[in-house]
């Protein structure tokens, strides 16, 4: 019937709008990864953020045979500019 068809259409429209909203939220998360507090996102969003971080890491990682690769690279850091009790 027309009423059933309209109910199905409304249900599908809602589902599509919900998915679009979800994908936009995830897209925003990925684009603003440096600014997002990952302690305040859902488990799914946290997983997506971690996958994106892994992707970026792998793209930047130097492997043996890559130009600029140094085995056992060591860096001297300057003393801290401020005190931090949590890492003593």
DAVEN-V909208 format. One record per pair of residues at least 12 apart in sequence whose ideal C-beta (glycine too) atoms are under 7 Angstrom apart, sorted by the first residue. I is the first residue (numbers start at 1). J is the second residue. D is the distance in whole Angstrom. If there is no record, write none. Layout:
BEGIN
i->(I;I)
j->(J;J)
d->(D;D)
END
This chain:
BEGIN
i->(26;26;29;29;29;29;30;33;33;36)
j->(45;48;41;45;48;49;52;49;52;49)
d->(7;6;7;6;7;6;5;6;6;7)
END
